Amino acid sequence: MKTVDISIVIPLFNEAGSLQQLCEEIRLALPEAEWNYEVILVNDGSTDDSRQILSELALENRRIRPIHLTRNVGQSLAFVAGFRAALAPVIVTLDADLQNDPADIPQLVKALEECDLVSGIRAKREDTWLRKISSRLANGTRRRILGDSVTDVGCSLKAYRAQWLREVPAFNGLHRFLPCLLEASGARLREVDVQHRPRLHGESKYGLHNRLWRGLYDLVGVRWLMKRWQAQLPIDRDGSR
């Protein structure tokens, strides 16, 4: 594939029912005459027909690049696999379940012109009351403990300057804290409202146990990491002139 400007990274696990519509919505949101992009779909060890469907979609559209993991490693590490495969200087992330609207991608990329990271805020969430409450509690607790300013870290619709993602530490739960880690390391953050839609296919992979309690447990390790990790070294780029 020739040089691309945007890499769209999408992890998925058993989302066979959503994949064709997802790729079609991305195509409509980013007309080929205006956008030069690739779609990296990371199959996180799916046990349904996702692998076959991805292969068929890749044959139909040269922009689609499937990555098949040999076992299920979780959303965070699937994101990391996509980041490492991405060719573009801009990386956009979203979920495969169609709750994120690809039509929001252009506004995220536009907003990235003035910062290093754009994080979506689900202005009107189409989720169950339990997911809304657990997310609100987790976001509030995280902000108090880590001191970050990210409103809705659970929204997967984000845009990054790729250089900030090249050295991210790979650990389970990373996707819940990645914007916080980057902001703490000096990345300029901007937030924009995005759409959120009801799930049409498949089942949610998260519940109270693996979203709220696990996220709170991870806070201890992330707090330690934030005090010691430097995403980019403070090199004087003009010093050799």
Sine and cosine of phi, psi and omega as CSV:
sin_phi,cos_phi,sin_psi,cos_psi,sin_omega,cos_omega
0.00,0.00,0.62,-0.79,0.04,-1.00
-0.94,0.35,0.14,-0.99,0.00,-1.00
-0.83,0.55,0.69,-0.72,0.00,-1.00
-0.88,-0.47,0.40,-0.91,-0.02,-1.00
-1.00,-0.09,-0.48,0.88,-0.08,-1.00
-0.69,-0.72,0.75,-0.66,0.15,-0.99
-0.95,-0.32,0.84,-0.54,0.03,-1.00
-0.98,-0.18,0.91,-0.42,-0.09,-1.00
-0.96,-0.29,0.83,-0.55,-0.09,-1.00
-0.73,-0.69,0.95,-0.32,0.11,-0.99
-0.98,0.18,0.47,-0.88,0.01,-1.00
-0.47,-0.88,0.54,-0.84,0.10,-0.99
-0.61,-0.79,0.92,-0.40,0.00,-1.00
0.81,0.58,0.82,0.57,0.03,-1.00
-0.88,-0.48,0.58,0.82,-0.07,-1.00
-0.82,0.57,-0.61,0.80,-0.06,-1.00
-0.94,0.35,-0.28,0.96,-0.08,-1.00
-0.97,-0.23,-0.30,0.95,-0.26,-0.96
-0.91,0.42,-0.70,0.72,-0.04,-1.00
-0.90,0.43,-0.71,0.70,0.02,-1.00
-0.91,0.42,-0.64,0.77,0.01,-1.00
-0.85,0.52,-0.76,0.65,-0.03,-1.00
-0.92,0.40,-0.58,0.81,0.04,-1.00
-0.93,0.38,-0.63,0.77,0.03,-1.00
-0.92,0.40,-0.60,0.80,0.06,-1.00
-0.90,0.43,-0.68,0.73,0.01,-1.00
-0.87,0.50,-0.66,0.75,-0.01,-1.00
-0.95,0.30,-0.56,0.83,-0.02,-1.00
-0.96,0.29,-0.45,0.89,-0.08,-1.00
-0.80,-0.59,0.99,0.17,-0.03,-1.00
-0.82,0.57,0.69,-0.72,-0.11,-0.99
-0.86,0.51,-0.53,0.85,-0.02,-1.00
-0.94,0.35,-0.33,0.94,-0.09,-1.00
-0.93,-0.37,-0.39,0.92,-0.13,-0.99
-0.80,-0.61,0.69,-0.73,0.05,-1.00
-0.91,-0.42,0.98,-0.21,-0.16,-0.99
-0.58,-0.81,0.22,-0.97,0.16,-0.99
-0.79,-0.62,0.46,-0.89,0.05,-1.00
-0.89,-0.45,0.93,-0.37,0.00,-1.00
-0.98,-0.18,0.95,-0.31,-0.01,-1.00
-0.98,-0.20,0.93,-0.38,-0.08,-1.00
-0.99,-0.11,0.96,-0.27,0.00,-1.00
-0.99,0.16,0.96,-0.27,-0.13,-0.99
-1.00,0.04,0.89,0.46,0.06,-1.00
0.92,0.39,0.60,0.80,-0.02,-1.00
-0.87,0.50,0.53,-0.85,0.02,-1.00
-0.94,-0.34,0.06,1.00,0.05,-1.00
-0.99,-0.15,-0.49,-0.87,-0.04,-1.00
-1.00,-0.01,0.28,0.96,-0.07,-1.00
-0.85,0.53,-0.69,0.73,-0.06,-1.00
-0.87,0.50,-0.73,0.68,-0.02,-1.00
-0.90,0.44,-0.68,0.73,-0.01,-1.00
-0.90,0.43,-0.65,0.76,0.03,-1.00
-0.88,0.47,-0.65,0.76,0.02,-1.00
-0.89,0.46,-0.66,0.75,0.02,-1.00
-0.92,0.40,-0.67,0.74,0.01,-1.00
-0.90,0.43,-0.62,0.79,0.01,-1.00
-0.92,0.40,-0.55,0.84,0.05,-1.00
-0.93,0.36,-0.53,0.85,-0.03,-1.00
-0.99,0.15,-0.46,0.89,-0.12,-0.99
-0.67,-0.74,0.91,-0.40,-0.05,-1.00
-0.91,0.41,-0.27,0.96,-0.01,-1.00
-0.98,0.21,-0.28,0.96,-0.08,-1.00
-1.00,0.01,0.82,-0.57,0.00,-1.00
-0.84,-0.54,0.99,-0.15,0.06,-1.00
-0.97,0.25,0.60,-0.80,0.18,-0.98
-0.83,-0.56,0.80,-0.59,-0.04,-1.00
-0.94,-0.34,0.90,-0.44,0.09,-1.00
-1.00,0.09,0.61,-0.79,-0.11,-0.99
-0.96,0.28,-0.28,0.96,0.07,-1.00
-0.47,-0.88,0.26,-0.97,-0.01,-1.00
-0.97,0.24,0.89,-0.46,-0.02,-1.00
-0.92,-0.38,-0.08,1.00,0.02,-1.00
0.99,-0.17,0.34,-0.94,-0.12,-0.99
-0.88,0.48,-0.66,0.76,-0.05,-1.00
-0.87,0.49,-0.76,0.65,-0.04,-1.00
-0.96,0.29,-0.46,0.89,0.12,-0.99
-0.91,0.40,-0.64,0.77,0.09,-1.00
-0.87,0.50,-0.72,0.70,-0.03,-1.00
-0.87,0.49,-0.65,0.76,0.05,-1.00
-0.87,0.50,-0.64,0.77,0.04,-1.00
-0.93,0.37,-0.65,0.76,0.02,-1.00
-0.86,0.51,-0.68,0.73,-0.06,-1.00
-0.94,0.33,-0.41,0.91,0.01,-1.00
-1.00,0.00,-0.25,0.97,-0.12,-0.99
-0.91,0.41,0.63,-0.77,-0.04,-1.00
-0.98,-0.22,-0.27,0.96,-0.17,-0.99
-1.00,-0.09,0.33,-0.94,0.06,-1.00
-0.98,0.22,-0.19,0.98,0.05,-1.00
-0.84,-0.54,0.74,-0.67,0.03,-1.00
-0.86,-0.50,0.79,-0.61,0.08,-1.00
-0.93,-0.37,0.68,-0.73,0.03,-1.00
-0.87,-0.49,0.53,-0.85,0.14,-0.99
-0.34,-0.94,0.22,-0.98,0.03,-1.00
-0.99,0.11,0.31,-0.95,-0.02,-1.00
-1.00,-0.07,-0.04,1.00,-0.16,-0.99
-1.00,0.02,0.12,0.99,0.04,-1.00
0.97,0.26,0.06,1.00,0.07,-1.00
-0.96,0.27,-0.53,0.85,0.19,-0.98
-0.99,0.16,0.65,-0.76,-0.02,-1.00
-0.99,-0.16,0.90,-0.44,0.04,-1.00
-0.84,0.54,-0.35,0.94,0.03,-1.00
-0.89,0.46,-0.29,0.96,0.04,-1.00
-0.99,0.13,-0.20,0.98,-0.07,-1.00
-0.85,0.53,-0.72,0.70,-0.01,-1.00
-0.84,0.55,-0.62,0.78,-0.01,-1.00
-0.94,0.33,-0.52,0.85,0.06,-1.00
-0.92,0.39,-0.69,0.72,0.00,-1.00
-0.90,0.43,-0.63,0.77,0.04,-1.00
-0.89,0.45,-0.70,0.71,-0.01,-1.00
-0.91,0.42,-0.44,0.90,-0.03,-1.00
-0.94,0.35,-0.25,0.97,0.02,-1.00
-0.88,0.47,-0.39,0.92,-0.09,-1.00
-0.92,-0.40,0.18,0.98,-0.02,-1.00
-0.39,-0.92,-0.16,-0.99,-0.01,-1.00
-0.94,-0.33,-0.32,0.95,-0.08,-1.00
-0.50,-0.86,0.78,-0.63,0.09,-1.00
-0.89,-0.45,0.83,-0.55,-0.04,-1.00
-0.92,-0.40,0.78,-0.62,0.01,-1.00
-0.97,0.24,0.52,-0.86,0.13,-0.99
-0.88,-0.48,0.86,-0.50,0.02,-1.00
-0.96,0.28,0.99,-0.11,-0.13,-0.99
-0.90,0.44,-0.59,0.81,0.02,-1.00
-0.71,-0.70,0.99,-0.11,-0.11,-0.99
-0.98,0.20,0.74,-0.67,0.05,-1.00
-0.97,-0.22,0.92,0.39,-0.03,-1.00
-0.75,-0.66,0.16,-0.99,0.07,-1.00
-0.94,0.34,0.34,-0.94,-0.01,-1.00
-0.88,0.47,-0.56,0.83,-0.01,-1.00
-0.91,0.41,-0.68,0.73,0.02,-1.00
-0.91,0.41,-0.62,0.79,0.01,-1.00
-0.91,0.42,-0.70,0.71,-0.02,-1.00
-0.92,0.39,-0.71,0.70,-0.02,-1.00
-0.90,0.44,-0.61,0.80,0.03,-1.00
-0.92,0.40,-0.66,0.75,0.01,-1.00
-0.90,0.44,-0.68,0.73,0.03,-1.00
-0.90,0.44,-0.70,0.72,-0.03,-1.00
-0.91,0.42,-0.69,0.73,0.02,-1.00
-0.89,0.46,-0.71,0.71,-0.01,-1.00
-0.91,0.42,-0.69,0.73,0.00,-1.00
-0.91,0.42,-0.68,0.73,0.00,-1.00
-0.88,0.48,-0.70,0.71,-0.02,-1.00
-0.89,0.45,-0.62,0.78,0.00,-1.00
-0.92,0.38,-0.63,0.78,-0.07,-1.00
-0.99,0.16,-0.67,0.74,-0.08,-1.00
-1.00,-0.07,-0.31,0.95,0.03,-1.00
0.96,0.27,0.36,0.93,0.01,-1.00
-1.00,0.06,0.11,-0.99,-0.05,-1.00
-0.90,-0.44,0.25,0.97,-0.07,-1.00
-0.98,0.22,0.83,-0.55,-0.08,-1.00
-0.97,0.24,-0.71,0.70,-0.15,-0.99
-0.69,-0.72,0.97,0.25,-0.08,-1.00
-0.92,0.40,-0.37,0.93,-0.02,-1.00
-0.97,0.24,-0.15,0.99,0.06,-1.00
-0.98,0.20,0.89,-0.46,-0.06,-1.00
-0.97,0.24,-0.23,0.97,-0.03,-1.00
-0.98,0.21,0.98,-0.20,-0.07,-1.00
-0.59,-0.81,0.34,-0.94,0.09,-1.00
-0.75,-0.66,0.66,-0.75,-0.06,-1.00
-0.74,-0.67,0.51,-0.86,0.31,-0.95
-0.97,0.24,0.81,-0.58,-0.22,-0.98
-0.87,0.50,-0.49,0.87,-0.06,-1.00
-0.89,0.45,-0.38,0.93,0.02,-1.00
-0.98,0.22,-0.23,0.97,-0.08,-1.00
-0.97,-0.26,-0.09,1.00,-0.11,-0.99
-0.93,0.36,-0.46,0.89,-0.06,-1.00
-0.88,-0.47,0.39,0.92,-0.03,-1.00
-0.92,0.39,0.64,-0.77,0.04,-1.00
-0.94,0.33,0.70,-0.71,-0.03,-1.00
-1.00,-0.04,0.94,-0.33,0.07,-1.00
-0.51,-0.86,0.46,-0.89,0.04,-1.00
-0.87,0.49,0.76,-0.65,-0.03,-1.00
0.99,-0.11,-0.04,1.00,-0.04,-1.00
-0.81,0.58,-0.66,0.75,-0.12,-0.99
-0.88,0.47,-0.41,0.91,0.02,-1.00
-0.96,0.27,-0.33,0.94,-0.12,-0.99
-0.83,-0.56,-0.05,1.00,-0.09,-1.00
-0.83,0.56,-0.74,0.67,0.03,-1.00
-0.87,0.49,-0.58,0.82,0.01,-1.00
-0.92,0.40,-0.68,0.73,0.02,-1.00
-0.89,0.45,-0.70,0.72,-0.02,-1.00
-0.93,0.38,-0.65,0.76,0.03,-1.00
-0.89,0.46,-0.67,0.75,0.01,-1.00
-0.91,0.42,-0.41,0.91,-0.01,-1.00
-1.00,-0.05,0.10,1.00,0.10,-1.00
0.94,-0.34,-0.03,1.00,0.02,-1.00
-0.92,0.40,0.66,-0.75,0.03,-1.00
-0.99,0.11,0.85,-0.53,-0.10,-1.00
-0.97,-0.25,0.64,-0.76,0.17,-0.99
-0.70,-0.71,0.57,-0.82,0.02,-1.00
-0.88,-0.47,0.59,-0.81,0.04,-1.00
-0.69,-0.72,0.54,-0.84,0.07,-1.00
-0.95,0.30,0.67,-0.74,0.04,-1.00
-0.74,-0.67,0.26,-0.97,0.01,-1.00
-0.98,0.18,0.38,-0.93,0.08,-1.00
-0.61,-0.80,0.72,-0.69,-0.14,-0.99
-0.84,-0.54,0.37,-0.93,0.04,-1.00
-0.91,0.41,0.49,-0.87,0.08,-1.00
-0.96,0.29,0.75,-0.67,-0.03,-1.00
-0.97,-0.22,-0.49,0.87,-0.08,-1.00
-0.73,-0.68,0.41,-0.91,0.11,-0.99
0.93,0.38,-0.22,-0.98,-0.03,-1.00
-0.77,-0.64,0.49,-0.87,0.05,-1.00
-0.90,0.43,0.62,-0.79,0.00,-1.00
-1.00,-0.03,-0.01,1.00,-0.08,-1.00
-0.83,-0.55,0.57,-0.82,0.09,-1.00
-0.63,-0.78,-0.22,-0.98,-0.04,-1.00
-0.87,0.50,-0.64,0.77,-0.08,-1.00
-0.92,0.38,-0.78,0.62,-0.12,-0.99
-1.00,-0.02,-0.03,1.00,0.07,-1.00
-0.96,-0.27,-0.83,0.56,-0.08,-1.00
-0.98,0.19,-0.86,0.52,-0.12,-0.99
-0.92,0.39,-0.65,0.76,0.03,-1.00
-0.91,0.41,-0.64,0.77,0.02,-1.00
-0.89,0.47,-0.65,0.76,0.03,-1.00
-0.91,0.41,-0.63,0.78,0.03,-1.00
-0.89,0.46,-0.67,0.75,-0.03,-1.00
-0.92,0.39,-0.37,0.93,-0.03,-1.00
-0.83,0.56,-0.60,0.80,-0.04,-1.00
-0.88,0.48,-0.75,0.66,0.00,-1.00
-0.92,0.39,-0.63,0.78,-0.02,-1.00
-0.93,0.36,-0.61,0.79,0.06,-1.00
-0.86,0.50,-0.68,0.74,0.06,-1.00
-0.89,0.46,-0.71,0.71,-0.05,-1.00
-0.90,0.43,-0.65,0.76,-0.04,-1.00
-0.87,0.49,-0.49,0.87,-0.02,-1.00
-0.98,0.19,-0.22,0.98,-0.12,-0.99
-0.83,-0.56,-0.31,0.95,-0.09,-1.00
-1.00,-0.07,0.71,-0.70,0.07,-1.00
-0.88,-0.48,0.92,-0.38,-0.07,-1.00
-0.92,0.39,-0.62,0.78,0.01,-1.00
-0.72,-0.70,0.71,-0.70,-0.01,-1.00
-0.97,0.26,0.57,-0.82,-0.04,-1.00
-0.98,0.20,0.91,0.42,-0.03,-1.00
-0.99,0.11,0.70,-0.71,0.08,-1.00
-0.99,0.17,0.97,-0.24,-0.07,-1.00
-0.94,0.34,-0.32,0.95,-0.02,-1.00
-0.98,-0.18,0.02,1.00,-0.12,-0.99
-0.91,0.41,-0.39,0.92,-0.04,-1.00
-1.00,0.00,0.00,1.00,-0.04,-1.00
-1.00,0.04,0.00,0.00,0.00,0.00
